[in-house]
Amino acid sequence: MSDKDKIVPIPSEGVMPERDIDKIPVLEARHLGIDFGGLTAVDEFNLTIGKTEIAGLIGPNGAGKTTLFKMIMGMESIDKGSFEVGETVKVGYADQTHKDIDPKKTVYQVVSGGQEFIRVGGKEVNSRAYLSKFNFAGADQEKLCGVLSGGERNRLHLALTLKAEANVLLLDEPTNDIDVNTLRALEEGLENFAGCAVVVSHDRWFLDRICTHILSFEGDSNVVFYEGSYSEYEEYKRKLLGDVEPKRVRYRKLIVD
């Protein structure tokens, strides 16, 4: 059986056949293509994600996952097709660069804006108590953001993203360099989140606990969308394809008319 024969193609409607969407689409891709230097990473990609759904975005490095995020945010041009975002959507994006953190302000100032109470998930909470959930306690809340370690910056960015009052969350490797307490706060925040989320992660245990769907970039320009947890998706693949060894990403050459 060839590599291409082993791949489960995404259906034309962008969902697995048994899936029943009864909600207005929040994110919708139509005939989307992602190209890298004359090579096609993803082609003719269709997808619909409704609110309250959490999709784990998986696949090897270089498959186009982070690029898809940047396209949704308007940070990169779309090579082919379209990506529509609902009219009432407010996107919260936690990436790996943390560019929106002011290095001259303290952790407390950045999150609280100088206010004793902030709104998180539609509720008013104490700013310092909220920060403590992300393992910023006592003097750590008064640290300048410019001197934070990589792990501390990750924790701070998660705290900012989850309080942003967004109804769509895009999280790029959110579990990198975070402690157990922050991981629990992240999982709790996603469980209580009323909108939809797309999460890039290589942490299968985290995906198992939070995801309602798996969006897998399989390589060879193919994408699969599966309703269920990561473990259920892996079992689905094993039953359908047998044991498949991991393989390097292969791009399809871009054909120019």
C-alpha positions in Angstrom: 0.0 0.0 0.0 1.4 3.4 -1.0 1.8 6.3 1.5 -1.0 8.1 -0.4 -3.3 5.1 -0.1 -2.7 5.1 3.7 -3.9 8.7 4.2 -7.5 9.3 5.2 -8.7 12.2 3.1 -10.8 15.0 4.6 -14.3 14.9 3.0 -15.4 17.8 0.8 -17.6 19.3 3.5 -14.6 19.4 5.8 -15.9 17.0 8.5 -16.1 13.2 9.1 -19.3 11.7 7.7 -20.9 10.9 11.0 -20.5 14.4 12.4 -23.6 16.5 12.8 -23.1 20.3 12.9 -26.2 22.0 14.4 -24.5 25.3 15.1 -23.7 28.4 13.1 -20.0 28.0 11.8 -17.5 30.1 13.7 -14.5 29.3 11.5 -14.9 28.1 7.9 -12.2 27.3 5.4 -13.0 26.8 1.7 -10.5 25.3 -0.8 -7.7 26.6 1.3 -4.1 26.1 0.1 -0.8 26.6 2.0 2.4 26.8 0.0 6.0 27.0 1.1 8.6 28.1 -1.5 6.9 26.6 -4.5 5.8 23.4 -2.7 2.2 22.7 -1.5 1.8 21.7 2.2 -2.0 21.8 2.2 -4.3 21.8 -0.8 -8.1 22.1 -1.3 -8.7 22.2 2.5 -12.3 22.6 3.6 -13.2 22.9 7.3 -16.1 24.1 9.5 -15.7 24.5 13.3 -18.7 25.5 15.4 -18.8 27.2 18.8 -18.0 25.1 21.9 -15.8 22.8 19.8 -12.1 22.4 20.7 -10.0 21.1 17.9 -6.5 19.8 18.5 -4.3 20.7 15.5 -1.6 18.0 15.1 1.1 17.1 12.6 4.9 17.1 12.2 6.8 20.4 12.2 6.7 22.2 8.9 3.2 20.8 8.0 1.6 24.3 8.0 -0.1 24.4 11.5 1.3 27.7 12.7 0.9 29.2 9.2 -2.8 28.3 9.4 -3.1 30.3 12.6 -1.4 33.3 11.1 -3.7 33.2 8.1 -6.8 33.2 10.4 -5.3 36.2 12.2 -4.6 38.0 8.9 -0.8 37.9 9.7 -0.1 36.0 6.5 -1.7 36.2 3.1 -3.8 33.3 1.9 -2.2 31.4 -1.0 -5.4 29.9 -2.3 -9.1 29.7 -1.2 -10.6 31.6 1.7 -10.9 31.5 5.5 -14.1 33.1 6.9 -14.5 34.2 10.5 -18.0 34.8 12.0 -19.1 38.4 12.3 -19.2 38.4 16.1 -16.0 36.5 16.5 -13.2 38.0 18.7 -10.0 36.0 18.4 -7.5 35.5 21.2 -4.1 34.2 20.0 -1.4 32.8 22.2 1.7 32.2 20.1 5.3 31.4 20.9 6.6 35.0 20.4 4.7 36.9 23.1 5.1 40.2 21.2 2.2 41.9 23.0 3.9 41.8 26.5 5.3 45.1 27.5 8.8 44.5 28.9 8.7 47.7 31.0 5.6 46.8 33.0 5.2 44.3 35.8 3.3 41.0 35.5 0.5 42.5 37.7 0.2 45.7 35.6 0.1 43.8 32.3 -2.7 41.5 33.5 -4.7 43.8 35.8 -4.3 47.1 34.1 -4.0 48.5 37.6 -7.4 47.2 38.6 -8.0 45.1 41.7 -10.7 43.1 39.9 -10.8 41.9 36.3 -13.4 40.0 34.3 -12.6 36.5 33.3 -15.1 34.2 31.6 -17.9 36.6 32.3 -17.1 36.8 36.0 -15.4 39.3 38.2 -12.3 37.9 39.9 -9.5 39.3 42.1 -6.5 40.2 39.8 -3.9 38.8 42.2 -5.9 35.6 42.9 -6.2 35.1 39.1 -2.4 35.5 38.6 -1.7 33.0 41.4 -3.4 30.3 39.4 -0.6 30.7 36.9 2.0 30.4 39.6 2.6 34.1 40.0 2.5 34.7 43.7 3.8 37.4 46.0 6.9 39.2 44.7 6.6 37.3 41.3 3.7 39.5 40.4 5.9 42.6 40.7 8.6 41.3 38.3 9.2 43.3 35.2 8.1 41.4 32.1 11.4 42.1 30.5 13.3 39.9 32.9 10.9 36.9 32.9 12.2 33.5 31.8 10.7 31.7 28.8 8.5 29.6 31.0 7.3 32.6 33.0 6.5 34.4 29.7 4.5 31.4 28.5 2.5 31.4 31.8 1.8 35.2 31.5 0.7 34.9 27.9 -1.8 32.2 28.8 -3.2 34.3 31.6 -3.6 37.2 29.2 -5.2 35.1 26.5 -7.7 33.4 28.8 -8.9 36.8 30.2 -9.2 38.5 26.8 -13.0 37.9 26.5 -12.4 36.3 23.2 -14.9 33.7 21.8 -12.3 32.0 19.6 -9.0 30.9 21.1 -5.9 30.0 19.0 -3.2 28.4 21.2 0.2 27.5 19.7 2.0 24.9 21.9 0.5 26.3 25.1 1.9 23.6 27.4 5.6 24.4 26.5 7.6 25.1 29.7 4.7 25.5 32.1 4.2 23.9 35.5 1.5 21.6 36.7 -0.5 24.4 38.4 -0.6 26.5 35.2 -1.5 23.4 33.2 -4.5 22.8 35.5 -5.5 26.5 35.1 -5.3 26.2 31.4 -7.4 23.0 31.3 -9.9 24.6 33.7 -10.1 27.7 31.5 -10.8 25.7 28.4 -13.4 23.5 30.1 -15.3 26.6 31.1 -14.7 28.4 27.8 -18.0 29.2 26.1 -16.5 29.6 22.6 -14.4 27.5 20.3 -10.7 26.9 20.3 -8.0 25.5 18.0 -4.9 24.2 19.8 -1.5 23.2 18.3 0.2 20.8 20.6 2.5 17.7 20.6 1.2 16.8 24.1 -1.1 13.9 23.5 -2.2 13.7 27.2 -3.2 17.4 27.2 -5.1 16.9 23.9 -6.9 13.9 25.3 -8.2 15.9 28.2 -9.5 19.0 26.4 -10.3 18.2 22.7 -13.7 17.4 21.1 -12.1 17.0 17.7 -8.7 16.3 16.1 -7.5 18.2 13.0 -4.5 16.3 11.6 -2.0 17.6 9.0 -0.9 14.2 7.6 1.7 15.4 5.1 1.4 14.9 1.3 -1.0 17.9 1.3 -3.7 15.8 3.1 -5.7 16.8 6.2 -8.1 14.8 8.4 -10.7 16.1 10.8 -12.0 13.6 13.4 -14.7 13.9 16.0 -13.3 12.6 19.3 -10.2 12.7 21.5 -6.6 12.1 20.4 -6.6 8.5 21.7 -9.9 7.8 19.8 -8.3 9.2 16.7 -5.2 7.1 17.0 -7.4 4.0 17.5 -9.5 5.0 14.5 -6.3 5.2 12.4 -5.0 1.8 13.6 -8.3 0.1 12.8 -8.5 1.7 9.4 -4.8 1.6 8.4 -3.0 -0.7 10.7 0.2 0.4 12.5 1.6 3.3 10.6 5.2 4.5 11.3 5.8 8.2 11.7 7.2 9.8 8.5 8.8 13.0 7.5 6.6 15.7 5.9 6.6 15.5 2.1 5.3 18.5 0.1 3.7 18.3 -3.3 5.3 20.4 -6.0 3.3 23.5 -6.9 2.0 23.3 -10.4 1.8 26.7 -12.1 -0.6 26.9 -15.1 
